[in-house]
Amino acid sequence: MKTATLPAIRVEPELRDKLESVLHEGETLSSFIETTLRSAIEYRAVQNHFHARGQRSKELYEATGVSYTTDEVIDRLLAKTQRRREKILGKGK
């Protein structure tokens, strides 16, 4: 697979100086920017997924009128966590 280039961006000299000051030994501007872009893309994907789940929940509530209190949700999460802990660690631990 061929690689592609991204558009060049203009930044103030101070920003470039700050960037260069935080590079790890052997790290290049290009590798830093690529790593940062990958992280930002993953973050945005998680945000989008979270937003989509929230929107579906809102639509489900509007369609059914069914909702849960905070205490009910927390109790269910705690029970789920406890079951998982027991499965991993074994009963009685």
MISE-204473 format. One record per residue (C-alpha): residue number from 1; residue in three letters; x, y, z. Coordinates in nm, 3 decimals. Each point is the difference from the previous one (the first is absolute). Layout:
MISE-204473
  num  residu       xx       yy       zz
  NUM     ALA        X        Y        Z
...
This chain:
MISE-204473
  num  residu       xx       yy       zz
    1     MET    0.000    0.000    0.000
    2     LYS    0.132    0.342   -0.092
    3     THR    0.020    0.270    0.261
    4     ALA   -0.159    0.340   -0.040
    5     THR    0.106    0.338    0.123
    6     LEU   -0.210    0.240    0.201
    7     PRO   -0.023    0.366   -0.080
    8     ALA    0.277    0.213    0.143
    9     ILE   -0.115    0.233    0.274
   10     ARG    0.142    0.333    0.096
   11     VAL    0.065    0.063    0.368
   12     GLU    0.159    0.279    0.195
   13     PRO    0.369   -0.047    0.070
   14     GLU   -0.074   -0.014    0.374
   15     LEU   -0.229   -0.300   -0.046
   16     ARG    0.260   -0.183   -0.205
   17     ASP    0.264    0.078    0.266
   18     LYS   -0.230   -0.139    0.272
   19     LEU   -0.063   -0.311   -0.207
   20     GLU    0.368   -0.059   -0.062
   21     SER    0.072    0.048    0.372
   22     VAL   -0.223   -0.293    0.098
   23     LEU    0.116   -0.253   -0.258
   24     HIS    0.153   -0.315    0.144
   25     GLU    0.347   -0.101   -0.103
   26     GLY   -0.007   -0.133   -0.355
   27     GLU   -0.357    0.119   -0.054
   28     THR   -0.067    0.211   -0.307
   29     LEU   -0.257    0.270   -0.057
   30     SER   -0.166   -0.228   -0.253
   31     SER   -0.024   -0.296    0.238
   32     PHE   -0.132    0.224    0.279
   33     ILE   -0.266    0.146   -0.229
   34     GLU   -0.101   -0.346   -0.126
   35     THR   -0.028   -0.135    0.355
   36     THR   -0.201    0.303    0.106
   37     LEU   -0.233   -0.034   -0.297
   38     ARG   -0.059   -0.367    0.073
   39     SER   -0.084    0.083    0.362
   40     ALA   -0.233    0.282   -0.103
   41     ILE   -0.177   -0.222   -0.253
   42     GLU   -0.054   -0.272    0.262
   43     TYR   -0.125    0.259    0.250
   44     ARG   -0.247    0.138   -0.253
   45     ALA   -0.122   -0.350   -0.085
   46     VAL   -0.064   -0.069    0.370
   47     GLN   -0.180    0.335    0.032
   48     ASN   -0.215   -0.075   -0.304
   49     HIS   -0.087   -0.348    0.129
   50     PHE   -0.090    0.144    0.343
   51     HIS   -0.220    0.265   -0.160
   52     ALA   -0.173   -0.258   -0.222
   53     ARG   -0.073   -0.225    0.301
   54     GLY   -0.142    0.298    0.188
   55     GLN   -0.217    0.096   -0.294
   56     ARG   -0.133   -0.358   -0.029
   57     SER   -0.075   -0.002    0.373
   58     LYS   -0.186    0.329   -0.027
   59     GLU   -0.203   -0.129   -0.294
   60     LEU   -0.080   -0.323    0.187
   61     TYR   -0.114    0.197    0.302
   62     GLU   -0.218    0.224   -0.218
   63     ALA   -0.154   -0.306   -0.168
   64     THR   -0.059   -0.205    0.316
   65     GLY    0.003    0.242    0.293
   66     VAL    0.211   -0.253    0.193
   67     SER    0.277    0.150    0.209
   68     TYR    0.214   -0.099    0.298
   69     THR    0.108    0.195    0.305
   70     THR    0.365    0.066    0.068
   71     ASP   -0.015   -0.239    0.296
   72     GLU   -0.142   -0.277   -0.219
   73     VAL    0.274    0.046   -0.258
   74     ILE    0.276    0.007    0.263
   75     ASP   -0.140   -0.309    0.174
   76     ARG   -0.005   -0.189   -0.332
   77     LEU    0.357    0.108   -0.078
   78     LEU    0.122   -0.101    0.345
   79     ALA   -0.168   -0.341   -0.031
   80     LYS    0.152   -0.049   -0.344
   81     THR    0.343    0.095    0.132
   82     GLN   -0.035   -0.237    0.293
   83     ARG   -0.103   -0.290   -0.226
   84     ARG    0.299    0.066   -0.224
   85     ARG    0.235    0.023    0.298
   86     GLU   -0.129   -0.333    0.131
   87     LYS    0.041   -0.159   -0.341
   88     ILE    0.358    0.121   -0.027
   89     LEU    0.112   -0.053    0.358
   90     GLY   -0.228   -0.285    0.097
   91     LYS   -0.279   -0.005    0.256
   92     GLY    0.074    0.108    0.353
   93     LYS    0.311    0.203   -0.080
